[in-house]
């Protein structure tokens, strides 16, 4: 008899989920982009040589050939959804859940947004003689933006609805390599550190260096928007410093985890814990990514990598999860304290 890994989605349901994901995340964007390209080509004779490509507070303020919209349509309407689809399929593997369903819906919604934004921007400029010479003749873009985001929400909701609802299978429980015994009156503390993979930290640091260089160039040359980029640099730097490394602690008082900066942090008193166990976690499959995450099913956690994690079931709250080496021993110690607390209460 053939059995499947109980920590992963059953094969028949997985095949159905992947098929519908492919239809909404890949096929639907191709259809939207095709409709957009054909419409753009049909409209070409009625479009001016230079069309508005950007609108500011006072109206159209940048112009270019209509072919520029073609690249936006292909890049946002096909390229981005395709990248999201490939990343999702590779990262999730057989551990399907709400996260890939959400990514599929988002891919279809982005394709609808790109098509609506492109065609709407061009539709209001058809039969104009030369918008670049008379910018005030170009209608406002507010209605097109509103319609585009409505398309994103409607198509995204429809794509979410047609995909099967797959509840993640229970994560595989990891057994500690040794039994934890805590004598009466003895105080045992477990301390560890969890951090982002070096490759991820290197990539984020490279991005930060690039943003710093861009901000310095824009501020040094007086380019408009330099302060905005500088603000983004500060936000990214603080976010990286606050979430790259966490200190985790298990004591007789309960569980605690905090970033090196002291925030964000979480403290779970012992009397709020129902149980603790070590599980095997798929970051993308369970949480849709890495970092301090909130899963589609309401679970929260510090998810730094794939592999072992401490899962804490709390009273009147969703479980909290933190990925870390030695999770089995940490969970066993925490469960020991929970059992001792029940025995003395």
N, C-alpha and C positions, 0 to 999 in steps of 0.2 A: 504494500500500500504506500502511495506517495503522500507525504505530508509537507506542509509549508512551514517556514519559520514563523512561529507564533508572534514574533515581535514585528512582523511585516504584514502588509496587506495581502489577503488571500488572492491567488493568481487570477481567478475569473473577474473579481471586482477590480483588481489592479489593471487588467487589460481594458476593461470598460472605461475606467477613469482616465487612463492614458489616451485612449482613442478620442474621447470627448474633449480632453485637454488639447490634443493635437488639432481638433476641428476648430475650437474657439481661439486658440493661441497662435495657430499658424495659418490654417485655411481661411478663417474669417478675415484676418488682416490682409491676406493676398487678395481676397474678393473686394474688400473696401478700397485697397490701393488701385486695383484694376479699374474699378468704376471711376475713381478719381482721375486716373491717367487718361482714360478714354474721354471723360467729360472735359478735361483740360485741353486735349487735342481738338475736340469739336469746337470749343470756345475760342481757340487761338485766333481765328480771323477777326473776331470782334474785340480782341484785347489790344490795348495800346502797346507800343514798343517798350515803354517804361511804365511799370505799375508800382503802386505803393507796396512796400514790403515791411514797413514799420509805422506804427502810430504812437504819437506822444500825447501829452495832455492837451496840446493845441491842435491835434489832428495828424495827418500823414506827414512824416518828416524824413523818410528814407525811401529810395526808389531803385528799381532794378528790373531786369528782364523777367517775364512771367515764368521762364524755365526754372528760376530759383525756387519757385513753389513746388516744382516737380521733385527736386531733391529733398525738400522738407517732407513731402508726401511719402517718398520712398524710405527716407531715413527714419522718420518717426512712425510712419504707418506700417512698415515692413521690418526694417532693420532692428529697431528697438524691441518690438514683440518677438522677433526671431531670437534675439540675444537672450531675452527673458525666458523663452521657451527652452532653449538649449541648456541654459544655466539651471533651470528648474529640474529638467529631466535628469541631468547629470548629478546634481546635488541631492535630490530626493531619493533616487534609486527606487527601491521597492517599499520604502516607508512613506506611503501616501497619507495625506491628511488635508486639513483645511488650507494650509499654506500654498500648496501647488494649485488648488482650486482657485484661490484668490489671485495668484499670479496669472492664471489663464484668463480669468475675467478681466484683469487689468490690461493684459495684452490686447484683447478684443476691444476694450474701451478706448485704449490709446489709438488704435487704428481708426476707430470711428471719429475720434476727436481730430486726428490729423486730416482725414478726408473732409470733414465738415469745415474745419478752419481754413483749409486750402481753397476749397470750392467757394465758401462763403466770402473769403477775402477777394477772390477774383470776380465773383458774381456782381458785387457792388461796384466794380470798376469796368464792367463791359460797356462798350460804346463810348467810353470817355476818350477824348482826343489826346491829351498829353497831361496826365496827372502831375508829372514832375514840374511842369511849367505853371500849373494852377492847382496847388495842393488843396485849396479850399473847396475844390469841386469834388474831392473824394469824400464819400460818406463816412461817418464814424464807424468804428469797428466793434463797439460795445455789444450790439445785437448778435454779431457773428460769434463773439467770444462766449456769450451766454448760451447760444444754440450749440456751440461746440462742446461745452462742458455738460450740457443736457444730454448730448449724444454719448459722451463718455459714461455718464451715470446710467442711462437707459440700456445701452448695449452691454456695459459691464454687469449690470444686474441680470440681464437676460443670459449672459454667458455663465454667470455664477449659478443661475437656476437650472440650466440644462445639464450641468455637470453633476455626476452622482455624489451624494453626500457620503463621504468615507470617514468613519471614525478611526483614528490611529489605533492600531493594536497595542495592547499594554506592553510597555517597554520590558525588555528582559532584565530580570533581577540578577544582580551580581552578588556572589557569595564572598564574604571576607576570607582572606587567607588564614586567619586564625580567629578563634573565639575571644570576644572581649569580656573580661570579668572585672567588675569593680566592687571591691570590698566595702562593707559598711563604713561610712565615714571617710572613705578614700576619695580624693579629688583628682580625676584624670582629665587632662585638657588636650584637645587635638587641634593643631594649627597647621595651616598650609596656605599656599599662594596659587592662584590661578591667573593666567594671563593669555592674551591673544597670541596666536602663532607668530613666529618671527617674520614670516613672509608677509602676513597681513600688516604687522606693525611697520615693516619696511615700505610697503606700498603706500600706507597712509602718510608716513614721513615724507616720502617722495612727493606725494600730492601736496603736502603742507609746504614743502620747499618751493614747489612750482607756484603755489598761491602767494607765497612771500615775495618771490621774484616778480610776479605779475603786479602785486600791490605796490612794490617799490618802484617799478617802471611807471605805472600809471600816476602815482603821486609825484614822482620826480619830474615827469614830463607834463604834468597838469592835465592829464586825460580825465574827462568827466567819469565819475563812478569809482575813482580810486579809493575813496573812503569806504565804499560799500565792500570792495574786495578786501580791504584791510579789516573790516568788521568780520567778514567771513573767516579770515585767517585766525582771528582771535577765538571765534566760536569753535572752529575745527581743532585748534590747539588745546583749548580747555576740554573739549569733548574727548579728545584722544588721551589726554593726561588723566581724565576722570574715569575712563572706562577700560583702559588697556590692562590694568592689573588690579586684582581684588585680593584682600586678605580674608581668609575664611577661618572661623573659630567654632569649635564645639566644646561646650563646658557644661557643668551640672546645671547651669542656669538656662541653657538652650543653645540656639544657633545664632551666629552673627556673621555678616559679610559686609565689608566696606572697601571702597576704592582707596587708593593711596592718598588722594587729596582729602579723604574723610567723607566725601559725598560723591555719588549716591551710596547709601548704605541700607541694610535691612537687618532687623533684629527680631527673632522669633522666640519669645519666652517658652520655657518648657511646658507650661500649662496650656499653651495654645496648640501644641503638637499632638496629633493623633498617632502618627507613625512616621518612621523614616526608613528608607531603603536605598540601595545603590542600583542604578539602572544604566542601560546603554542608550545614549541619546544621539539622534541625527539632527543637527542644528537646523538645516533647511526643512527637513521633513516634519519636524516637531514644532519649530518656531519660525520658519520662514527666513532665517538668517542668523547672524551672530551678534553678540553684545548683550545689553540689558534688554530682554525681549518680553513681549506679551503675545502668547499664542492665540490663534483663532478661537480655541476652546476655553480661553480665559486663564490658562496657566501662565505664571510669570517665572522668570529665571535669568541667571547670569550664564549665558551660553557662549563659551569661548572657543570650543572645538568639538569635534565628534568624539564620542567615547563615553567613559564612565562619568556618572554624575550622581549627586545626592538629591533624592527626591523627598521632600518633606510634605506630608499631608497635614493640613491645618484645619482646625475647627472653624466652621462657618466661612472659610476662605478657600480659594483655589490652591492647588499644590504649588510649591516653590521649588525650583530646580537650580542647581549650580554644578557645572561641569568642572571636575578637578581630579587630579591623580590621587589615588588612595580613597576614592569615594566609598568603597565597600567598608573599609575600616571606620571611616567617619560616620557612616550611616549606622553601623553596628554599635558604636559607642553612644550615639544619640538615642538609638532605640533602647539601649540599656538604661539610660537615664530616664527615658519615658516610662519604661516598665517599673523602675524603682519608685518613680513618683506615684504611679498608680497603686503600688503595693503599700505605700505609706499613707495614702490618702484615705 
